[in-house]
Amino acid sequence: MLPGMPEEQIGRPPLIRAHLALEGKRTWGLSAHLHAWSVNPIWPIVAEDIRCDEPVIARVGSPSNPEIPFEILQSTGARLIAIIPDDSEDSLISAASAGAWATVTETDAHVALASAVREVYEGRCPLLDVAGKRTGVAFAILTMLREALSKNSASSPPSPLSEREVRMLKMVYEGMTNKVIAQRLTLTEQTVKNYLSVVFEKMATRRRAQAAIKAFEYGWLQEDETPPDS
């Protein structure tokens, strides 16, 4: 039995899918750990098989990296979990630059990866929690966000979204479910679905994560850019 494998969970059916963009030896080694914690590791990476918001695991900041499927992450709305060489600020900033939601170090991956998968799958972003305690990392992330907003807002098309649609899409971008959005806005879950259906139609996409990322890149989610409701 590998370290980090809970005996009482062995044999239970996988509950969470996670896609591995790693070399074969590392994939096999981590798969046992993931299976033990009710995570179904899937490889090789196939874009058509990745569902919106599912975790994708890849190395970041290591000379031995296989190519990270950035286009797949963007087109599917997948959530990157980065395996990094160590927990130095340089490694964490590299992971943030790659768009990671969470990180685990190489030495801790065999015991910590499944927990990171579950947190990311449930909509949490552990990397931001780490950044909150590491000033250098937080500053680097804020700088990257400012640069991205400045670059994309200057050339972006005008927003077709109403104030309420922007507010909902912000919540989608933050990883909230329709149920949570409905509770926050004192609406029914069906009303939220109806609003988001209109948003997706305006943005020519059926994927919620893709719509949120696109709106963020265009600068439509900035409060001072919000148009009034008609």
Secondary structure, DSSP 8 states (H G I E B T S, - for coil): --TT--GGGTT----EEEEEES-HHHHHHHHHHHHHTTEEEE-S--GGG--TT-EEEEE-S-TT-----HHHHHHHT-EEEEEESSSSHHHHHHHHHTTEEEEEETTTHHHHHHHHHHHHHTT--HHHHHHTT-HHHHHHHHHHHHHHHHHHHHH-------HHHHHHHHHHHTT--HHHHHHHHT--HHHHHHHHHHHHHHTT-S-HHHHHHHHHHHTTTSGGG-----
